[in-house]
């Protein structure tokens, strides 16, 4: 439900190539109040995660382009996604498979067939567990505050309306202030090394970010360094 213009429902990404199972799970989660994103392979899953980091990922073990275990390991090795909880969904019920899944980084492991009630209970348990272990962080720069726990940017009493990419871009800038980054560096750090987009895409999102900050007189924080790239700095003099 929206509160002060902020969506408070959590998003779950379902990575499952069997469409009937994916749609059944998605239906149950939406009824429970979650936002749901869907992917039928790891390539689409990475694109979804790059667009918006989910609060939890459900991953099927058997996927067409890469195993769910490999995807889980990759997510847990990446500093930007290592804190995202993962529940593996699989027909592999052997003890060694469960051990491999959990040792590979999965936070929980659920074998097929499973009941929607059990899945929901496991999701809520994992979310409670991971939320209690994650410290809230508030990063301030000038008149802006970045609430990483609430996934929002605040100026005074107002929330700055940002798209998901602009949020990630500003989050990176605010946590790496006063350093110059080239377009290619920003693509690697904000979009991720596995996402293939043109460097001019950075310029488009910089313009959008500046426009969003303009009404708060903070667009000047995003500085163009000719021939080098961009820098975030509250020292504008």
C-alpha positions in Angstrom: 0.0 0.0 0.0 1.3 3.5 -0.7 2.3 5.6 2.3 3.4 9.2 1.7 3.8 8.3 -2.0 6.1 5.4 -1.2 5.3 1.8 -2.1 5.8 -0.3 1.0 5.0 -3.7 -0.4 8.0 -6.0 -1.0 9.0 -7.4 -4.3 9.7 -11.0 -4.9 11.4 -12.2 -8.1 10.3 -15.7 -9.3 12.9 -17.4 -11.6 11.1 -20.4 -13.0 10.9 -21.7 -16.5 7.8 -23.8 -16.1 5.1 -21.2 -16.8 2.2 -22.9 -14.9 4.2 -23.2 -11.7 5.5 -19.6 -12.1 2.0 -18.2 -12.6 0.6 -20.2 -9.7 3.3 -19.0 -7.3 2.9 -15.4 -8.6 -0.9 -15.5 -8.1 -0.5 -16.6 -4.5 2.1 -14.0 -3.7 0.1 -11.2 -5.2 -2.9 -12.3 -3.1 -0.6 -12.1 0.0 0.3 -8.5 -0.8 3.7 -8.9 -2.5 4.8 -7.2 -5.7 6.0 -9.9 -8.1 8.5 -9.9 -11.0 8.9 -13.0 -13.1 11.8 -14.5 -15.2 12.0 -17.8 -17.1 15.8 -17.9 -17.2 18.9 -16.5 -15.6 19.5 -13.9 -18.3 16.0 -12.4 -17.7 16.5 -12.7 -14.0 19.7 -10.6 -14.1 17.9 -7.9 -16.2 15.1 -7.8 -13.7 17.5 -7.5 -10.8 19.4 -4.7 -12.6 16.2 -2.8 -13.0 15.2 -3.2 -9.4 16.8 -5.2 -6.7 14.1 -7.5 -5.3 13.6 -8.2 -1.6 13.7 -11.9 -2.1 14.3 -14.3 -5.0 12.7 -17.7 -5.6 15.0 -19.7 -7.9 14.2 -23.0 -9.6 17.2 -25.4 -9.7 16.7 -26.5 -13.3 16.8 -23.5 -15.7 17.4 -23.6 -19.4 20.6 -21.4 -19.6 22.3 -21.9 -16.2 21.4 -23.9 -13.1 19.6 -22.1 -10.3 22.5 -23.1 -8.0 25.0 -21.3 -10.2 22.7 -18.2 -10.3 22.4 -18.3 -6.5 26.2 -18.5 -6.1 26.7 -15.6 -8.5 24.2 -13.5 -6.6 25.9 -14.2 -3.3 29.3 -13.3 -4.7 28.1 -9.9 -6.1 28.4 -7.2 -3.4 25.2 -5.5 -4.8 23.0 -8.7 -4.4 24.7 -10.7 -1.7 22.3 -9.5 0.9 19.2 -10.5 -1.2 17.7 -13.7 0.4 17.2 -16.7 -1.9 14.9 -19.6 -1.6 15.5 -22.5 -4.0 12.5 -24.3 -5.4 13.3 -27.8 -6.9 12.2 -31.3 -7.4 15.6 -32.5 -6.2 14.8 -33.9 -2.8 18.0 -35.8 -1.9 19.8 -34.7 1.2 23.0 -33.9 -0.8 21.1 -31.6 -3.1 19.7 -29.7 -0.1 23.2 -29.4 1.3 24.6 -28.2 -2.0 21.8 -25.6 -2.3 22.3 -24.3 1.2 26.1 -24.3 0.9 25.8 -22.5 -2.4 24.2 -19.6 -0.6 20.5 -20.3 -0.5 18.7 -19.1 2.6 16.1 -21.8 2.4 15.3 -24.8 0.2 11.8 -26.0 -0.7 11.1 -29.2 -2.7 8.3 -29.7 -5.2 5.5 -30.2 -4.9 4.9 -27.7 -2.2 1.8 -26.0 -0.8 1.3 -22.2 -1.3 0.8 -21.9 2.5 4.2 -23.5 3.2 5.9 -21.3 0.6 4.4 -18.2 2.0 5.4 -19.2 5.6 9.0 -19.8 4.4 9.1 -16.5 2.6 7.9 -14.6 5.6 10.3 -16.4 7.9 13.3 -15.7 5.6 12.3 -12.0 5.3 12.0 -11.6 9.1 15.3 -13.3 9.6 17.2 -11.2 7.1 15.5 -8.0 8.1 16.5 -8.4 11.7 20.2 -9.0 10.8 20.4 -6.0 8.3 21.3 -2.7 9.9 19.5 0.4 8.8 21.7 2.9 7.0 21.2 6.6 6.4 23.7 8.4 4.2 23.6 12.2 4.1 25.1 14.6 1.5 24.2 18.2 1.6 20.4 18.5 2.1 19.8 14.9 0.8 19.5 11.8 2.9 19.7 8.3 1.4 17.6 5.8 3.4 19.0 2.4 2.2 16.7 0.4 4.4 13.6 2.2 3.1 15.0 2.4 -0.5 14.3 6.2 -0.8 15.9 9.6 -1.0 14.7 12.4 1.3 15.1 16.1 1.2 13.8 17.7 4.4 10.3 16.2 4.9 9.9 15.4 1.2 10.7 12.2 -0.7 12.5 12.7 -4.0 10.6 10.8 -6.7 13.1 8.7 -8.6 12.9 5.8 -11.0 14.8 2.6 -10.1 17.8 3.4 -12.3 18.0 7.0 -11.1 17.8 5.7 -7.5 20.7 3.3 -8.0 22.7 6.0 -9.7 22.2 8.5 -7.0 22.8 5.9 -4.3 26.1 5.1 -5.9 27.0 8.8 -6.2 26.1 9.6 -2.6 28.2 6.7 -1.3 31.1 7.6 -3.5 31.1 11.3 -3.3 33.8 13.7 -4.7 35.3 11.1 -7.1 35.1 11.3 -10.8 33.7 8.3 -12.7 33.7 7.7 -16.4 30.6 6.5 -18.2 32.0 3.0 -18.5 32.8 2.9 -14.8 29.3 4.0 -14.0 27.9 1.3 -16.3 29.9 -1.3 -14.5 29.1 -0.1 -11.0 25.4 0.9 -11.4 24.1 -1.3 -14.3 26.4 -4.2 -13.7 29.1 -5.9 -15.8 26.6 -8.4 -17.4 24.2 -5.7 -18.7 25.1 -4.5 -22.2 24.0 -0.9 -22.8 25.5 2.0 -24.6 27.5 4.6 -22.7 25.2 7.4 -23.8 22.5 5.6 -21.7 24.4 7.1 -18.7 23.8 10.6 -20.0 20.1 10.0 -20.4 19.7 8.9 -16.8 22.0 11.7 -15.5 19.6 14.2 -17.2 16.6 12.4 -15.6 18.3 12.4 -12.2 19.2 16.1 -12.4 15.6 17.0 -13.4 14.3 15.1 -10.4 16.7 16.9 -8.1 16.1 20.3 -9.7 13.1 21.3 -7.6 15.2 20.6 -4.5 18.0 22.8 -5.8 20.3 19.7 -5.7 20.8 19.1 -9.4 24.1 21.1 -9.0 25.4 18.1 -7.0 25.7 16.1 -10.2 28.8 17.7 -11.9 30.1 17.0 -15.4 33.8 16.8 -15.6 34.7 17.5 -19.2 36.6 14.7 -20.9 36.4 12.5 -17.8 32.8 11.7 -16.7 30.7 12.7 -13.7 31.2 13.5 -10.1 28.8 13.9 -7.1 29.8 16.7 -4.8 28.0 19.0 -2.4 30.9 21.5 -2.8 29.7 23.5 -5.8 31.8 26.6 -5.3 
